[in-house]
Amino acid sequence: MRDYDEVTAFLGEWGPFQRLIFFLLSASIIPNGFTGLSSVFLIGTPEHRCRVPDAANLSSAWRNHSVPLRLQDGREVPHSCRRYRLATIANFSALGLEPGRDVDLGQLEQESCLDGWEFSQDVYLSTIVTEWNLVCENDWKAPLTISLFFVGVLLGSFISGQLSDRFGRKNVLFVTMGMQTGFSFLQLFSKNFEMFVVLFVFVGMGQISNYVAAFVLGMAIRLEFIPESPRWLISQGRFEEAEVIIRKAAKANGIVVPSTIFDPSELQDLSSKKQQSHNVLDLLRTQNIRMVTIMSIILWMTISVGYFGLSLDTPNLHGDIYVNCFLSATVEVPAYVLAWLLLRYLPRRYSMATALFLGGSVLLFVQLVPPDLYYLTTALVMVGKFGITAAFSMVYVYTAELYPTVVRNMGVGVSSTASRLGSILSPYFVYLGVYDRFLPYILMGSLTILTAILTLFLPESFGTPLPDTIDQMLRVKGMKHRQTPSHTSMLKDGEERPTILKSTAL
């Protein structure tokens, strides 16, 4: 059978039909941005200190000195998790002794916050941290909340690829959109921390499944409002359905359709063959696809750690949290524009490597900035976010181009699954800042630079047609190329068809 790109070339690449579907698919994933990073505010931890009950018989002086001080960022602040033993200071207060003058506070016995905490409302009125006291001995629950959301994303990444390849991209897209919306609404009625995080897992499953299905569907843009992928239908032997969609696409674009799209003899030959089913193990079938899969897993995991680590670390930057989060989101807009330009005009490998080198190198410079130049620190972090965001947006396209049609959704799904392992770990990269403020940047910067080097060994997909079979895949750098009949198609005069074509948008 002729190459799919050759058969559908008459449709053009970016007509009214393709633009309509592009904007519909883009609109379908807008809510993903809200659910994905809502945890930055949901688990916000305000400044807090041990509560001293009003019933405690303390003078104003002892009430003001009931909490010990600790050193933080070079200044003394009230301890968040300890207070002086209440019975002891109440006795001193009754005797008329003054703190610091009559009593050495450094020698007083301390205790945990037995009566709860007082939370500052300067930044947040309420979060799940203040709602369920996720501080001190329970502070591990805050990063766990984010990790469990990404566990849901991981599960969704794993199953969405196989479900989409089996049941179609469109069906999975709409089911997971409903799933994400429904469970997000139910979170409003959470009675406790456990209920909240269980629902958050299901929200994560719906979120990424929706995104992956929409993205791969967009790799083969289609009609009505959003029909099935003609390329996928052909891979499943459903030729008549594919031809109907292609003709509708041509009509929407104002293009005259050839009288014959698929040669009857080709269809009869293919219909006589049993359509081969594929599963996730096919991503390891040959040495070449195995290397692509392993390298993609490493690439996605590291980029995910950097992207989500920097996003979740935004509240820890100096200044207003809302302004910093706004800047962190705003910097992604030029990153996406740059990624689009790079994907359109430049080779994939070098574009990815450059973006990763930029993001990783500036993060390593953060530790060299003097403490008083905190605005420079924020600027460097935003530049790092810019580079990693550009790489993250390009990796979806790059990975999809490397895998053949028969396992493309599974390839993107497994790669996305690997990135979720990175996102699950990312809250704990941020948590390392408790021990050393620059440690998260050092780790994320180093991993990002190493991944940039790894990217240079992937095959270059720019300007080549999307492969339909595993044998048509491009080769990893350094691997021997074994020519097989499936790598090229022959023209009627016996001449070999050029292997480098510009992919159509279907």
C-alpha positions in Angstrom: 0.0 0.0 0.0 1.2 3.5 -0.7 2.5 5.6 2.1 -0.4 7.3 4.1 1.3 10.8 3.7 1.4 10.2 -0.1 -2.3 9.2 -0.2 -3.5 12.2 1.8 -1.1 14.8 0.4 -4.0 16.4 -1.6 -5.6 17.6 1.6 -2.9 20.1 2.3 -1.3 20.8 5.7 -3.1 23.7 7.5 -6.5 24.3 6.0 -9.7 25.4 7.7 -10.5 21.8 8.7 -7.2 21.4 10.5 -7.4 24.8 12.2 -10.9 24.0 13.5 -9.9 20.7 15.0 -6.7 22.2 16.4 -8.6 24.9 18.4 -11.3 22.4 19.5 -8.6 20.1 20.9 -6.8 23.0 22.5 -10.0 24.1 24.2 -10.6 20.6 25.6 -7.3 20.6 27.7 -7.6 24.2 29.1 -8.9 22.8 32.5 -5.8 20.7 32.7 -3.7 23.8 33.6 -6.0 24.5 36.6 -6.0 21.0 38.1 -2.3 20.4 37.3 -0.9 23.3 39.4 -3.7 24.1 41.7 -1.7 22.3 44.4 0.7 25.2 44.6 -2.1 27.0 46.4 -4.1 24.1 47.8 -1.2 23.0 49.9 0.2 26.4 50.7 1.7 26.5 54.1 1.4 29.8 55.9 3.6 31.0 58.7 2.4 29.3 61.9 3.2 28.9 65.6 1.9 26.9 68.5 -1.4 28.1 69.8 -1.5 29.2 73.4 -5.1 28.8 74.7 -6.9 31.9 75.9 -7.7 30.0 79.1 -3.9 29.8 80.0 -3.2 32.0 83.0 -0.3 34.0 81.4 0.8 37.6 81.6 1.1 39.5 78.4 4.9 39.2 78.6 4.9 35.5 79.0 2.3 35.0 76.3 4.5 37.0 73.9 7.5 34.8 74.9 5.7 31.4 75.0 7.2 30.2 71.8 11.0 29.8 71.4 12.9 31.5 68.6 14.9 29.7 65.9 17.3 30.9 63.2 15.9 31.0 59.6 17.6 32.7 56.6 19.8 34.6 59.0 17.1 36.0 61.2 15.3 34.8 64.3 11.7 33.7 63.9 9.2 32.0 66.2 9.5 28.2 66.2 6.7 26.5 64.1 6.5 23.3 66.0 7.6 23.9 69.6 6.5 26.0 72.6 7.8 26.3 76.2 6.2 23.9 78.6 2.9 25.7 79.4 2.6 24.5 83.0 6.1 25.8 83.7 5.7 29.3 82.3 2.2 29.6 83.8 3.9 29.0 87.2 6.5 31.7 86.5 3.8 34.1 85.4 1.9 33.5 88.7 5.1 34.2 90.6 5.5 37.6 88.8 8.8 36.6 87.2 9.7 38.2 83.9 10.9 36.3 80.8 14.5 37.0 79.9 15.2 39.1 83.0 14.3 36.7 85.8 14.2 33.5 83.8 16.7 32.2 81.3 14.5 31.1 78.4 17.3 29.0 76.9 17.1 26.7 79.9 13.3 26.1 79.8 11.8 22.8 78.9 9.9 22.7 75.6 6.9 20.7 74.3 5.0 20.1 71.1 2.0 22.1 70.0 -0.5 20.3 72.1 -3.3 22.8 71.5 -2.8 23.1 67.7 -1.5 26.0 65.7 -2.1 29.6 64.9 -1.8 30.3 61.1 -1.1 33.6 59.5 -3.7 34.8 57.1 -1.5 37.4 55.4 -1.2 35.2 52.3 -3.8 32.4 52.6 -7.2 32.5 54.3 -7.5 28.7 54.2 -5.6 25.7 52.6 -5.7 22.0 53.2 -2.7 22.5 55.4 -4.6 24.9 57.7 -7.8 22.8 57.4 -6.2 19.5 58.6 -3.1 20.8 60.4 -0.6 19.3 57.9 2.5 20.8 59.7 5.3 19.6 62.0 5.0 15.8 62.4 2.4 15.8 59.7 4.2 18.0 57.2 5.0 15.0 55.0 1.4 14.9 54.0 1.7 18.1 52.0 4.2 16.9 49.4 2.4 13.5 49.5 -0.7 15.2 48.3 1.1 16.4 45.1 2.8 13.0 44.7 -0.5 11.1 44.9 -2.0 13.4 42.3 0.9 12.5 40.0 0.4 8.8 40.9 -3.0 9.3 39.4 -1.4 10.9 36.4 1.0 8.0 36.1 -1.8 5.4 36.1 -3.7 7.5 33.6 -0.6 7.7 31.3 -0.2 4.0 31.4 -3.7 3.0 30.6 -4.7 5.8 28.3 -2.2 4.8 25.6 -3.4 1.2 25.4 -7.1 2.2 25.6 -6.7 4.9 22.9 -4.9 2.4 20.5 -7.6 -0.2 21.1 -10.9 1.9 21.4 -9.9 5.0 19.5 -8.6 8.4 20.6 -12.0 10.2 20.5 -13.8 7.9 22.8 -11.0 8.1 25.4 -10.8 11.9 25.1 -14.5 12.5 26.1 -14.6 9.9 28.8 -11.6 11.2 30.6 -12.8 14.8 30.3 -15.9 13.8 32.2 -13.8 11.9 34.7 -11.6 14.9 35.5 -14.6 17.3 35.8 -16.6 15.1 38.0 -14.0 14.2 40.6 -12.7 17.8 40.8 -16.2 18.8 41.8 -16.5 16.1 44.4 -13.3 17.4 46.0 -15.2 20.4 47.2 -17.0 18.1 49.7 -14.0 16.4 51.1 -14.5 15.7 54.8 -10.9 14.8 55.6 -7.4 14.6 54.2 -7.8 10.9 53.1 -10.9 11.7 51.1 -9.3 14.7 49.4 -6.2 12.8 48.2 -8.1 9.7 47.0 -10.3 12.0 44.8 -7.1 13.8 43.7 -5.7 10.5 42.4 -8.8 10.1 40.1 -8.5 13.7 39.0 -4.9 13.1 38.0 -5.9 10.0 36.0 -8.5 11.9 34.0 -6.3 14.9 33.5 -3.4 13.2 31.7 -5.5 10.7 29.9 -7.4 13.6 28.4 -4.2 15.4 27.4 -2.5 12.4 25.8 -5.6 11.4 23.9 -6.1 15.0 22.6 -2.4 15.4 21.7 -2.1 12.1 19.7 -5.5 12.9 18.1 -4.1 16.2 17.0 -1.1 14.4 15.4 -3.7 13.2 12.8 -6.1 16.1 12.7 -9.7 15.0 11.8 -13.5 16.0 11.3 -17.0 16.5 12.4 -16.6 17.8 15.5 -13.7 15.5 16.4 -13.7 12.2 14.4 -11.4 9.3 14.7 -7.8 9.3 13.3 -7.8 8.1 9.6 -4.2 6.9 10.1 -5.3 4.8 13.1 -8.4 3.5 11.2 -6.2 2.3 8.4 -3.8 0.6 10.8 -6.9 -1.3 12.1 -8.1 -2.3 8.6 -11.1 0.1 8.7 -10.5 1.6 5.2 -14.0 2.8 4.3 -14.3 4.8 7.5 -10.9 6.4 6.9 -11.9 7.3 3.3 -15.1 9.0 4.5 -13.3 11.2 7.0 -10.6 12.1 4.5 -13.3 13.1 1.9 -15.0 15.3 4.6 -11.7 16.9 5.4 -11.1 17.7 1.8 -14.6 19.2 1.5 -14.0 21.4 4.6 -10.8 22.6 3.1 -12.3 23.3 -0.3 -10.2 20.8 -2.1 -11.2 18.6 -5.0 -11.0 14.9 -3.9 -9.3 12.4 -6.3 -11.8 9.9 -7.7 -9.8 7.1 -6.1 -8.0 7.6 -2.7 -7.2 4.0 -1.9 -6.6 1.6 -4.8 -9.1 -1.3 -4.6 -6.4 -3.9 -5.2 -4.4 -2.5 -2.2 -7.4 -2.6 0.0 -8.3 -6.2 -1.0 -4.7 -7.3 -0.4 -4.6 -5.7 3.0 -8.1 -6.9 4.0 -7.0 -10.4 3.2 -4.3 -10.2 5.8 -5.0 -10.5 9.5 -4.5 -7.2 11.2 -1.7 -7.5 13.7 -2.5 -6.4 17.2 0.1 -4.6 19.2 0.8 -4.1 22.9 3.2 -2.4 25.1 5.8 -5.1 24.7 6.2 -4.0 21.1 8.1 -1.0 22.4 10.9 -3.4 23.2 10.7 -5.7 20.2 13.8 -4.6 18.2 17.0 -3.1 19.4 16.3 0.2 17.8 12.8 0.8 19.3 14.1 -0.5 22.6 16.9 2.1 22.6 14.4 4.9 21.6 12.1 3.8 24.4 14.8 3.8 27.1 16.2 7.1 26.0 12.7 8.6 25.9 11.9 7.4 29.4 15.0 9.1 30.8 14.4 12.3 28.8 10.8 12.6 29.9 11.5 11.8 33.6 14.2 14.4 33.9 12.3 17.1 32.1 9.3 16.4 34.3 11.4 16.8 37.5 12.7 20.1 36.3 9.4 21.5 35.1 7.2 20.5 38.1 10.0 21.1 40.6 10.4 24.7 39.5 6.6 25.2 39.3 6.1 23.9 42.8 9.0 25.8 44.2 7.5 29.1 43.2 6.1 29.9 46.6 9.6 29.6 48.1 11.0 32.5 46.0 11.3 35.9 47.6 8.4 38.2 47.1 4.7 37.9 46.6 3.6 34.4 45.9 0.9 35.4 43.4 3.2 37.6 41.4 5.8 34.9 41.3 3.3 32.3 40.2 2.0 34.7 37.6 5.6 35.2 36.3 6.2 31.5 36.3 3.1 30.9 34.2 3.7 33.9 31.9 7.2 32.8 31.1 5.8 29.7 29.5 4.0 31.7 26.8 7.3 32.8 25.0 8.7 29.3 25.7 5.8 27.8 23.7 6.2 30.3 20.9 9.9 29.6 20.7 9.3 25.8 20.8 6.8 26.2 17.9 9.3 28.2 15.8 12.1 25.7 16.6 9.8 22.7 15.6 8.8 24.4 12.4 12.2 25.4 11.1 15.0 23.6 13.0 16.1 20.0 13.7 14.5 18.4 16.7 17.6 17.1 18.5 19.5 20.4 18.5 16.4 22.4 19.5 15.8 20.1 22.4 19.4 20.0 23.5 19.8 23.8 23.4 16.6 24.4 25.5 17.8 21.9 28.1 21.3 23.3 28.3 19.8 26.8 28.8 17.5 25.6 31.5 20.0 23.5 33.4 23.0 25.9 33.3 21.1 28.9 34.7 19.8 26.8 37.6 23.4 26.0 38.5 24.2 29.7 38.7 21.5 30.4 41.3 23.7 29.3 44.1 26.3 32.0 43.2 23.9 34.9 43.5 24.5 37.1 46.7 21.6 36.9 49.2 20.7 40.6 48.7 20.2 40.2 44.9 17.1 38.1 45.3 15.5 39.6 42.2 18.4 38.1 40.2 17.7 34.7 41.7 14.0 35.0 40.7 15.1 36.0 37.2 17.5 33.0 36.8 14.8 30.6 38.0 12.4 32.0 35.4 14.9 31.6 32.7 15.4 28.0 33.8 11.7 27.5 33.7 11.6 29.0 30.2 14.2 26.6 28.8 12.7 23.5 30.5 9.2 24.5 29.4 10.3 24.8 25.8 11.9 21.4 26.0 8.8 19.9 27.6 6.5 21.2 24.9 8.8 19.9 22.1 9.3 16.5 23.6 5.7 15.5 22.9 6.1 16.2 19.2 9.5 14.7 19.0 8.5 11.5 20.7 5.4 11.1 18.6 7.4 11.5 15.5 9.9 8.8 16.5 7.3 6.1 17.1 5.3 4.4 14.3 1.5 4.6 13.9 0.8 1.1 15.2 2.3 1.9 18.6 2.5 5.7 18.6 -0.1 6.3 21.3 1.5 3.6 23.5 4.9 5.1 22.9 3.8 8.6 24.0 1.8 7.0 26.8 4.8 5.0 28.2 7.0 8.0 27.9 4.5 10.2 29.7 4.2 7.5 32.3 8.0 7.9 32.9 7.6 11.6 33.2 5.0 11.0 36.0 7.7 9.2 38.0 9.6 12.4 37.8 6.6 14.5 38.7 6.0 12.2 41.7 9.5 12.8 42.9 9.5 16.5 42.1 7.7 17.6 45.4 10.5 16.0 47.4 13.2 17.8 45.3 11.5 21.0 46.5 11.3 19.6 50.0 15.1 19.3 50.0 15.2 23.1 50.2 14.5 22.7 53.9 18.0 21.4 54.4 19.8 23.6 51.8 18.0 26.3 49.8 20.1 25.7 46.7 20.1 21.9 46.7 17.0 21.6 44.6 18.5 23.9 41.9 21.8 22.0 41.9 20.2 18.7 41.4 17.6 19.8 38.8 20.3 21.8 36.9 22.7 18.9 36.8 20.1 16.3 35.7 18.9 18.7 33.0 22.3 19.2 31.5 23.0 15.4 31.4 19.7 14.9 29.7 20.6 17.5 27.0 23.7 15.5 26.2 21.6 12.3 25.9 19.2 14.0 23.5 22.0 14.3 20.9 22.0 10.6 20.4 18.3 10.3 19.4 17.5 10.1 15.7 16.5 13.3 13.8 12.9 13.3 12.7 12.7 16.8 11.2 11.5 16.7 7.6 10.8 13.0 7.5 7.4 11.2 7.2 5.7 9.7 10.2 6.6 6.0 10.3 3.7 3.5 10.1 5.5 0.3 11.1 8.3 -0.5 13.5 10.6 -1.3 10.6 10.2 2.2 9.3 11.5 3.9 12.4 14.5 6.1 12.3 17.7 4.7 13.8 19.4 5.8 17.0 22.8 7.4 16.5 25.6 4.8 16.5 23.3 1.9 15.6 23.8 0.0 12.3 21.0 0.6 9.7 19.7 -2.6 8.2 17.7 -1.8 5.1 14.4 -3.8 4.8 11.8 -3.7 2.0 9.4 -1.8 4.3 11.7 1.2 4.6 11.0 2.4 1.1 8.2 2.1 -1.4 8.7 1.6 -5.2 7.2 3.7 -7.9 5.7 2.0 -11.0 8.8 2.6 -13.1 10.9 0.8 -10.5 12.6 3.9 -9.1 12.8 4.3 -5.4 10.6 6.9 -3.9 12.4 9.6 -1.8 12.3 8.7 1.9 12.3 12.4 3.1 8.8 13.9 2.8 7.1 16.7 4.7 4.4 15.1 6.9 0.8 16.1 6.3 -1.4 17.2 9.1 -3.7 14.2 9.1 
